[in-house]
Amino acid sequence: MSKRILLFFITNLLVVSLVTIILSILGVSSDSISGLALLCFIYGIVGAFISLFISKWVAKRFYKVKIIKQTNKNTKKITLFNMVKQVSQEANIQMPEVGLYNSSDPNAFATGPNQNNSLVAFSSELLEQLNEKELEGVIGHEISHIKNGDMVTMTILTGIANAFVMFLSRIVATIIVEYFTDEDSTIGYWGYFLVVMALQTAFMLLAYIPINSFSRHREYRADAGAAKLTSPQQMINALKTIEKISMNAKSSRQDGYEFAKINSKSKIMLFSTHPSIEDRINALQNLN
């Protein structure tokens, strides 16, 4: 756990440092509303794309992903590798890196900055529990995410949301501070900072409602893409098996990669990155 926290701290520090250097070169200042807006836009968008650019590197280290090579002698691993290769050819995209990470959670995810530089990773539980037809359906789902450019789209949406949240929280915080400030008292810098942090948390929570709504939409698209690359029934069977295993999984902890995974648990649909398994199966059945 400490290594993961350190990894994300270093990643965020790198993003902030790079954006700060860019802003210094451009001479951007937050002294005016337009300057603040530009500052927030650059931090939001540039920061998001820097995160996307290093997403493969971060994912490999966060999950301790082991890359599967074509020369691998393990039967299951080389079968997985060959299936990803075949489905990628069917989708007419460059084959992504194929990885495996140790987890009791039956899941998989795709990440990377573009179609030509991507990673598809599978949990050890998924590889062990799904049969080849079901596994092929999961592969089709992840390859569809890559082909649809979902990583880039989610990055843009998140970047724009971050920019608006940063901007609005500072504008509203300034209004609040001015309201409670007079000749005899002032909230001060730390008071302003705490107000900004509280507003950013609240506004970002609201921003995730439309972001997650789009995320659910793209899951339906990826399922449909998997159905075309394989078959609707293969994807349906894969989802049923994943749901069954997930109920008994030792770890269902959510993390920063929930957007990327094939399955995610959430009790509140507004904040869920994925539709329910039942809804996804119903959508796939309507494709038949």
ZINORDA-V261037 format. One record per backbone hydrogen bond with DSSP energy under -0.5 kcal/mol. CO is the residue of the C=O (numbers start at 0). NH is the residue of the N-H. E is the energy in kcal/mol with one decimal. If there is no record, write none. Layout:
co:CO nh:NH e:E
co:CO nh:NH e:E
This chain:
co:0 nh:4 e:-2.3
co:1 nh:5 e:-2.3
co:2 nh:6 e:-2.3
co:3 nh:7 e:-2.4
co:4 nh:8 e:-2.2
co:5 nh:9 e:-2.5
co:6 nh:10 e:-2.4
co:7 nh:11 e:-2.6
co:8 nh:12 e:-2.4
co:9 nh:13 e:-2.3
co:10 nh:14 e:-2.3
co:11 nh:15 e:-2.7
co:12 nh:16 e:-2.4
co:13 nh:17 e:-2.4
co:14 nh:18 e:-2.4
co:15 nh:19 e:-2.5
co:16 nh:20 e:-2.1
co:17 nh:21 e:-2.1
co:18 nh:22 e:-2.6
co:19 nh:23 e:-2.2
co:20 nh:24 e:-2.3
co:21 nh:25 e:-2.2
co:22 nh:26 e:-1.2
co:22 nh:27 e:-1.9
co:31 nh:35 e:-2.8
co:32 nh:36 e:-2.7
co:33 nh:37 e:-2.3
co:34 nh:38 e:-2.5
co:35 nh:39 e:-2.7
co:36 nh:40 e:-2.4
co:37 nh:41 e:-2.6
co:38 nh:42 e:-2.4
co:39 nh:43 e:-2.9
co:40 nh:44 e:-2.9
co:41 nh:45 e:-1.7
co:41 nh:46 e:-0.8
co:42 nh:46 e:-1.1
co:43 nh:47 e:-1.6
co:44 nh:48 e:-2.3
co:45 nh:49 e:-2.2
co:46 nh:50 e:-2.0
co:47 nh:51 e:-2.0
co:48 nh:52 e:-2.5
co:49 nh:53 e:-1.7
co:51 nh:54 e:-1.4
co:53 nh:57 e:-2.5
co:54 nh:58 e:-2.8
co:55 nh:59 e:-2.4
co:56 nh:60 e:-1.4
co:57 nh:61 e:-3.0
co:58 nh:62 e:-2.3
co:59 nh:64 e:-1.9
co:64 nh:66 e:-0.6
co:65 nh:99 e:-1.9
co:66 nh:68 e:-0.5
co:68 nh:71 e:-1.8
co:73 nh:77 e:-2.6
co:74 nh:78 e:-1.9
co:75 nh:79 e:-2.2
co:76 nh:80 e:-2.4
co:77 nh:81 e:-2.3
co:78 nh:82 e:-2.1
co:79 nh:83 e:-2.3
co:80 nh:84 e:-2.1
co:81 nh:85 e:-2.3
co:82 nh:86 e:-2.8
co:83 nh:87 e:-2.3
co:84 nh:88 e:-1.8
co:85 nh:89 e:-2.0
co:86 nh:90 e:-2.1
co:87 nh:91 e:-0.6
co:87 nh:92 e:-2.3
co:88 nh:91 e:-0.5
co:96 nh:119 e:-2.8
co:97 nh:67 e:-3.3
co:98 nh:121 e:-2.1
co:99 nh:65 e:-2.9
co:100 nh:102 e:-0.6
co:100 nh:123 e:-2.1
co:102 nh:124 e:-1.5
co:103 nh:105 e:-0.6
co:104 nh:106 e:-1.4
co:106 nh:122 e:-2.6
co:107 nh:261 e:-1.7
co:108 nh:120 e:-2.8
co:110 nh:118 e:-3.0
co:113 nh:116 e:-1.4
co:116 nh:112 e:-0.6
co:116 nh:113 e:-0.8
co:117 nh:96 e:-2.5
co:118 nh:110 e:-2.3
co:119 nh:98 e:-2.5
co:120 nh:108 e:-2.2
co:121 nh:100 e:-2.3
co:122 nh:126 e:-1.9
co:123 nh:127 e:-1.9
co:124 nh:128 e:-2.3
co:125 nh:129 e:-2.0
co:130 nh:134 e:-2.8
co:131 nh:135 e:-2.2
co:132 nh:136 e:-1.4
co:133 nh:137 e:-1.9
co:134 nh:138 e:-2.4
co:135 nh:139 e:-2.4
co:136 nh:140 e:-1.8
co:137 nh:141 e:-2.3
co:138 nh:142 e:-2.8
co:139 nh:143 e:-1.9
co:140 nh:144 e:-1.6
co:141 nh:145 e:-1.8
co:142 nh:146 e:-2.8
co:143 nh:147 e:-2.6
co:144 nh:148 e:-0.5
co:144 nh:149 e:-2.2
co:145 nh:148 e:-1.1
co:148 nh:152 e:-2.2
co:149 nh:153 e:-2.6
co:150 nh:154 e:-1.7
co:151 nh:155 e:-2.4
co:152 nh:156 e:-2.4
co:153 nh:157 e:-2.6
co:154 nh:158 e:-2.6
co:155 nh:159 e:-2.6
co:156 nh:160 e:-2.4
co:157 nh:161 e:-2.7
co:158 nh:162 e:-2.2
co:159 nh:163 e:-2.5
co:160 nh:164 e:-2.6
co:161 nh:165 e:-2.6
co:162 nh:166 e:-2.4
co:163 nh:167 e:-3.0
co:164 nh:168 e:-2.2
co:165 nh:169 e:-1.3
co:166 nh:170 e:-2.1
co:167 nh:171 e:-2.9
co:168 nh:172 e:-2.0
co:169 nh:173 e:-2.0
co:170 nh:174 e:-1.9
co:171 nh:175 e:-2.4
co:172 nh:176 e:-2.8
co:173 nh:177 e:-2.4
co:174 nh:178 e:-1.9
co:175 nh:179 e:-1.8
co:177 nh:180 e:-0.7
co:184 nh:181 e:-2.2
co:186 nh:190 e:-0.6
co:187 nh:191 e:-2.3
co:188 nh:192 e:-2.7
co:189 nh:193 e:-2.3
co:190 nh:194 e:-2.0
co:191 nh:195 e:-2.5
co:192 nh:196 e:-2.4
co:193 nh:197 e:-2.2
co:194 nh:198 e:-2.5
co:195 nh:199 e:-2.8
co:196 nh:200 e:-1.9
co:197 nh:201 e:-2.1
co:198 nh:202 e:-3.2
co:199 nh:203 e:-2.4
co:200 nh:204 e:-1.7
co:201 nh:205 e:-1.7
co:202 nh:206 e:-2.3
co:203 nh:207 e:-1.6
co:205 nh:208 e:-1.3
co:205 nh:209 e:-0.6
co:206 nh:210 e:-1.6
co:207 nh:211 e:-2.7
co:208 nh:212 e:-1.6
co:209 nh:213 e:-2.1
co:210 nh:214 e:-2.1
co:211 nh:215 e:-2.3
co:212 nh:216 e:-1.7
co:213 nh:217 e:-2.4
co:214 nh:218 e:-1.4
co:215 nh:219 e:-1.6
co:216 nh:220 e:-1.8
co:217 nh:221 e:-2.4
co:218 nh:222 e:-2.4
co:219 nh:223 e:-2.4
co:220 nh:224 e:-2.4
co:221 nh:225 e:-2.4
co:222 nh:226 e:-2.2
co:223 nh:227 e:-1.7
co:224 nh:228 e:-2.2
co:225 nh:229 e:-2.4
co:230 nh:234 e:-1.7
co:231 nh:235 e:-2.4
co:232 nh:236 e:-2.8
co:233 nh:237 e:-2.0
co:234 nh:238 e:-2.3
co:235 nh:239 e:-2.3
co:236 nh:240 e:-2.2
co:237 nh:241 e:-2.6
co:238 nh:242 e:-2.5
co:239 nh:243 e:-2.1
co:240 nh:244 e:-2.5
co:241 nh:245 e:-2.6
co:242 nh:246 e:-1.4
co:243 nh:247 e:-0.5
co:244 nh:247 e:-1.2
co:245 nh:248 e:-0.8
co:254 nh:257 e:-1.5
co:256 nh:259 e:-0.9
co:256 nh:260 e:-1.3
co:259 nh:109 e:-0.8
co:266 nh:268 e:-0.6
co:267 nh:270 e:-1.2
co:268 nh:271 e:-1.6
co:275 nh:279 e:-2.2
co:276 nh:280 e:-2.6
co:277 nh:281 e:-2.2
co:278 nh:282 e:-2.1
co:279 nh:283 e:-2.0
co:280 nh:284 e:-2.4
co:281 nh:285 e:-1.5
co:283 nh:286 e:-1.1
co:283 nh:287 e:-0.5
co:284 nh:287 e:-0.9
